[in-house]
């Protein structure tokens, strides 16, 4: 059985879970404990970052590499188009989502966490050492926000502009590239989880996120599209023996 080593609320791990669900593949998740668990992950894969997919003798790190591996073992539905032009566009959007969008979304989430104690507590992994949880929860509200406003000035406004353009596009198109779901759609939808948590995040995170983004009327079409995509993929529990 496929094994996905992950942090549950990592957007990149969500990206892989969406790809696995799209292909209706059976898998189990292995929750990685930050710190000590990452040392074990390093022994397995040679690096400490999630996601890591184990497929028999194959150990694949990086969400994009995992999607390409899944396309090779389960060709349908194909997440990387066969058409060379569409494939190139999917690669460009996937790369943008995994870098520029991911960075801006993380910054926005850190700002939100700095002012929302409940959000902060819900995001702390349940298997973190209690001492570490206490340190995080004792950081004054606004501390993270102040740092990010200084180091990422203008990033939030650029993020909103990009998301509004996507929202307009997806108000008239079901998919970003062509007429089928691709890695581009999955990559963008996964990163949106950082600014507005989807239903797959579970209660009590669902619907929470970054004020001014998660509740923006200009982004309603974008989040509706994301929610419909999740509903399509996660219509049932795609995992077996889930250890997360």
C-alpha positions as CSV (number, residue, x, y, z in Angstrom):
1,X,0.0,0.0,0.0
2,X,1.1,3.5,-0.7
3,X,2.3,5.5,2.3
4,X,2.2,9.3,2.6
5,X,4.4,10.8,5.2
6,X,2.9,14.2,6.0
7,X,2.0,17.2,8.2
8,X,-1.8,17.2,8.0
9,X,-2.1,21.0,7.4
10,X,0.7,21.3,5.0
11,X,-0.6,22.7,1.7
12,X,1.9,20.5,-0.2
13,X,0.7,17.4,1.6
14,X,-2.9,18.4,0.8
15,X,-1.8,18.7,-2.9
16,X,-0.6,15.1,-2.8
17,X,-3.8,13.9,-1.1
18,X,-5.9,15.6,-3.7
19,X,-3.8,13.9,-6.5
20,X,-4.2,10.5,-4.8
21,X,-8.0,11.1,-4.5
22,X,-8.2,12.1,-8.1
23,X,-6.7,8.8,-9.1
24,X,-8.8,6.9,-6.5
25,X,-5.7,5.3,-5.1
26,X,-5.7,3.6,-1.7
27,X,-3.1,4.8,0.7
28,X,-2.3,5.4,4.3
29,X,-1.0,8.5,5.9
30,X,1.9,8.6,8.4
31,X,1.9,11.7,10.6
32,X,5.4,13.1,10.9
33,X,6.2,14.7,14.3
34,X,8.0,18.0,13.8
35,X,11.6,17.6,15.0
36,X,12.2,14.0,16.0
37,X,9.9,12.6,13.3
38,X,11.8,14.6,10.7
39,X,15.0,12.8,11.7
40,X,13.3,9.5,11.0
41,X,12.1,10.9,7.7
42,X,15.6,11.9,6.8
43,X,16.8,8.3,7.3
44,X,14.0,7.2,4.9
45,X,14.2,9.8,2.2
46,X,17.5,11.7,2.7
47,X,15.7,15.0,3.5
48,X,13.5,16.3,6.3
49,X,10.7,17.9,4.3
50,X,7.2,16.5,3.7
51,X,5.5,15.2,1.7
52,X,7.2,11.9,1.1
53,X,5.5,9.0,-0.7
54,X,6.6,5.5,-0.3
55,X,5.6,3.1,-3.0
56,X,7.3,-0.2,-2.4
57,X,11.0,0.3,-3.0
58,X,10.3,3.8,-4.4
59,X,10.7,6.7,-2.0
60,X,9.6,10.0,-3.6
61,X,10.0,13.4,-2.1
62,X,8.5,16.7,-3.3
63,X,4.8,17.1,-4.2
64,X,5.5,17.7,-8.0
65,X,7.7,14.7,-8.3
66,X,5.0,12.6,-6.4
67,X,2.3,13.7,-8.9
68,X,4.5,12.7,-11.8
69,X,5.1,9.3,-10.2
70,X,1.3,8.9,-9.7
71,X,0.7,9.6,-13.3
72,X,3.2,6.9,-14.2
73,X,1.5,4.2,-12.1
74,X,-2.1,5.3,-12.6
75,X,-2.4,7.1,-16.0
76,X,-6.0,8.1,-15.6
77,X,-7.1,10.7,-15.0
78,X,-3.9,12.3,-16.3
79,X,-2.8,15.2,-14.2
80,X,0.0,16.3,-16.6
81,X,-1.5,16.7,-20.1
82,X,0.0,14.8,-23.0
83,X,-0.2,17.9,-25.2
84,X,3.2,19.6,-24.9
85,X,1.7,23.2,-24.8
86,X,-0.8,22.4,-22.1
87,X,1.9,20.5,-20.2
88,X,4.1,23.5,-20.3
89,X,1.3,25.8,-19.0
90,X,0.5,23.3,-16.2
91,X,4.1,23.3,-15.2
92,X,4.2,27.1,-15.1
93,X,1.1,27.4,-13.0
94,X,2.2,24.6,-10.7
95,X,5.5,26.2,-10.2
96,X,3.9,29.6,-9.5
97,X,1.5,28.0,-7.0
98,X,4.3,26.1,-5.2
99,X,6.6,29.2,-4.9
100,X,5.1,32.7,-5.2
101,X,1.5,31.8,-4.1
102,X,2.8,29.5,-1.3
103,X,5.1,32.1,0.1
104,X,2.5,34.9,0.1
105,X,-0.2,32.6,1.5
106,X,2.1,31.5,4.4
107,X,2.9,35.1,5.2
108,X,-0.8,36.0,5.3
109,X,-1.5,33.0,7.5
110,X,1.3,33.9,9.9
111,X,-0.2,37.3,10.3
112,X,-3.6,35.8,11.0
113,X,-2.2,33.4,13.5
114,X,-0.5,36.3,15.3
115,X,-3.9,37.8,16.2
116,X,-6.1,34.7,16.4
117,X,-5.4,32.5,19.5
118,X,-7.9,29.9,18.6
119,X,-6.5,29.5,15.1
120,X,-3.0,29.3,16.5
121,X,-4.0,26.6,18.9
122,X,-5.8,24.5,16.3
123,X,-2.8,24.6,14.0
124,X,-0.3,23.3,16.5
125,X,0.2,19.6,15.9
126,X,-1.3,17.5,18.6
127,X,1.8,15.4,18.9
128,X,4.2,18.4,19.5
129,X,5.9,18.4,22.9
130,X,3.7,20.2,25.5
131,X,6.7,22.5,26.3
132,X,6.9,23.6,22.7
133,X,3.1,24.3,22.5
134,X,3.4,26.5,25.6
135,X,6.2,28.6,24.1
136,X,4.2,29.2,20.9
137,X,1.0,30.1,22.8
138,X,2.9,32.6,25.0
139,X,4.2,34.6,22.0
140,X,2.4,38.0,22.3
141,X,-0.4,38.6,19.8
142,X,0.7,40.8,16.9
143,X,4.4,39.5,17.2
144,X,4.2,37.5,14.0
145,X,2.1,40.1,12.3
146,X,4.7,42.8,12.9
147,X,7.5,40.8,11.5
148,X,5.7,39.9,8.4
149,X,4.5,43.4,7.7
150,X,8.1,44.6,7.8
151,X,9.7,41.8,5.8
152,X,6.8,41.2,3.3
153,X,5.5,44.7,2.6
154,X,3.3,44.7,-0.4
155,X,3.2,40.9,-0.6
156,X,-0.3,40.7,0.8
157,X,-1.7,43.2,-1.7
158,X,0.0,41.4,-4.6
159,X,-1.5,38.2,-3.3
160,X,-5.0,39.6,-3.3
161,X,-4.6,41.0,-6.8
162,X,-3.5,37.6,-8.1
163,X,-6.4,35.8,-6.3
164,X,-8.9,38.3,-7.7
165,X,-7.7,37.6,-11.2
166,X,-8.0,33.9,-10.6
167,X,-11.5,34.3,-9.2
168,X,-12.6,36.1,-12.3
169,X,-11.1,33.4,-14.5
170,X,-12.7,30.6,-12.6
171,X,-16.1,32.3,-12.6
172,X,-16.3,31.4,-16.3
173,X,-14.0,28.3,-16.5
174,X,-14.1,25.0,-14.7
175,X,-10.4,24.3,-15.0
176,X,-7.2,26.5,-15.3
177,X,-5.9,24.6,-18.4
178,X,-8.0,22.9,-21.0
179,X,-11.2,21.2,-20.2
180,X,-10.0,18.7,-17.6
181,X,-8.6,18.8,-14.1
182,X,-4.8,19.0,-14.0
183,X,-1.9,19.4,-11.6
184,X,-2.3,23.2,-12.0
185,X,-5.8,23.1,-10.5
186,X,-4.7,20.9,-7.6
187,X,-1.6,23.0,-6.9
188,X,-3.6,26.3,-6.7
189,X,-6.4,24.8,-4.7
190,X,-4.0,23.3,-2.2
191,X,-2.3,26.6,-1.5
192,X,-5.6,28.3,-1.0
193,X,-6.0,26.2,2.1
194,X,-3.6,28.5,3.9
195,X,-5.8,31.5,3.5
196,X,-9.1,29.8,4.0
197,X,-9.2,26.3,5.4
198,X,-11.4,23.9,3.4
199,X,-13.7,21.2,4.8
200,X,-11.0,18.6,4.5
201,X,-9.1,20.4,7.2
202,X,-11.8,19.3,9.6
203,X,-13.6,21.0,12.5
204,X,-12.8,23.5,14.0
205,X,-10.5,24.8,11.2
206,X,-13.0,24.7,8.3
207,X,-13.7,28.2,7.0
208,X,-11.1,29.9,9.2
209,X,-8.1,31.7,7.8
210,X,-7.0,35.2,6.8
211,X,-9.4,38.1,7.5
212,X,-9.9,40.3,4.4
213,X,-9.1,37.3,2.1
214,X,-11.3,34.4,3.3
215,X,-14.3,36.7,3.5
216,X,-13.6,38.9,0.5
217,X,-16.7,39.1,-1.9
218,X,-14.2,39.5,-4.8
219,X,-12.9,36.0,-4.0
220,X,-16.2,34.2,-3.6
221,X,-16.0,32.5,-7.0
222,X,-12.4,31.3,-6.3
223,X,-13.3,29.7,-3.0
224,X,-16.5,28.2,-4.4
225,X,-14.4,26.6,-7.1
226,X,-11.9,25.3,-4.6
227,X,-14.7,23.9,-2.4
228,X,-16.4,22.2,-5.4
229,X,-13.0,20.6,-6.4
230,X,-12.6,19.3,-2.9
231,X,-16.1,17.9,-2.9
232,X,-15.4,16.2,-6.2
233,X,-12.2,14.6,-4.9
234,X,-13.1,13.9,-1.3
235,X,-16.7,12.6,-1.7
236,X,-15.6,9.7,0.5
237,X,-12.7,8.7,2.7
238,X,-10.0,7.9,0.2
239,X,-7.6,6.6,2.8
240,X,-7.3,3.3,4.5
241,X,-5.7,2.7,7.8
242,X,-5.2,6.4,8.2
243,X,-2.5,7.0,10.9
244,X,-2.7,10.8,10.9
